[in-house]
Amino acid sequence: MLEFQLLATEARARRGRLTLNHGTVETPVFMPVGTYGTVKGVAARSLEDMGAQIILGNTFHLWLRPGLDVLGQFGGLHRFEAWQRPILTDSGGFQVWSLGGADGRGRKISEEGVKFASPVNGDKLLLTPELSVQIQTVLNSDVVMQFDECTPYETAGHLTTEAEARSSMELSGRWARRCQEEFARLENPNALFGIVQGGMFESLRQESLEALVALDLPGYAVGGVSVGEPKEEMLRIMAHTPHRLPAHKPRYLMGVGTPEDLVEGVACGVDMFDCVMPTRNARNGHLFTRYGDLRLRNARYKTDERPIDETCRCPACAGPAPHGSVSRAYLHHLDRCGEMLGPMLASVHNLHYYLNLMREVREALDVGGFEAFRARFKADRARGV
């Protein structure tokens, strides 16, 4: 089941409400990434407390571990990871792309699907559009993504040509039809999204979009960005594609990105975002704040008594009395000592920052003040910590 209501617009920016089998999602929304059935270092209750509405699971990795027998026993991913709100799962296409390496030799792509060696035990595996949908049906994902080939920006040292991008895009289009047929055959009660491909070529993006729209899927994503291309190329595709997708259906920009990318994506008509950046950066001492990014490993923070962000209400920045916030100095110390509490607190903070940013975006759209918010956001982030 999927229902999408468009509640307000401001230029291309949209305020919406997405209803799925496991709950309602207010959009624009950021979706924390839970690759192995967990958002790294963050408990499900903490995610709920900070306002996460929907999280991601990874079809490829969950297929390999713990496997479909275990996930089937639990009736899907929700009960297995104790998360009762909506879940979106990717199709496995991006992981197959990443396994290929710089020269693409770690996989063999054919019309049937993709053959590759399991990164867990070396077994020879074949992932097809049908199998991807079957796995996601066992996971009981609220949003199922079509199996696609993630078109690389470059392979073996050369930029992807238009002919190569076309071949990849057309293959993904044929796989989309197979995913739709398998989804219907399985009588999956959830929602299937198509993925627009076409590399950095706007004309191919338009062709891919039109072919997918003809399938009349419940929602659409823009894939094949954040795959090594320069930032200006990603922004160009983000400006070109999302607003051309159907206005009455949700639009998802896959794997993007920085806080600035999210705000600009909203301005381009995007409703849904995901990225590993909040948790990955947290594990490397890179924290996001209202006034710019904080590099925790910098020696200047060794004696800094301030919280990460004095405007933030996350447990690290504004913990409950009598303990209160933790200092930058303490987090700097935890990072230097390799204590696991450091990246856990940093992850909670970064996720809270992203989720709160999107809440502020929604509130601005509710009152027709998004452009004013966008300008204020840019000025604040440029101010520096």
Secondary structure, DSSP 8 states (H G I E B T S, - for coil): -EEEEEEEEETTEEEEEEEETTEEEEESEEE-EETTSS-TT--HHHHHHTT---EEEEHHHHHHTT-HHHHHHTTSHHHHHT--S-EEEE-SHHHHHHHTTTTTTTEEE-SS-EEEE-TTT--EEEE-HHHHHHHHHHHT-SEEE-------SEETTEE--HHHHHHHHHHHHHHHHHHHHHHHHTT--SEEEEEE--TT-HHHHHHHHHHHHHTT-SEEEE-S-SSS--HHHHHHHHHHSGGGS-TTS-EEETTB--HHHHHHHHHTT--EEE-SHHHHHHTTTEEEETTEEEETTSGGGTT--S-S-TT--STTTS--TTT----HHHHHHHHHHT-THHHHHHHHHHHHHHHHHHHHHHHHHHTT-HHHHHHHHHHHHHH--
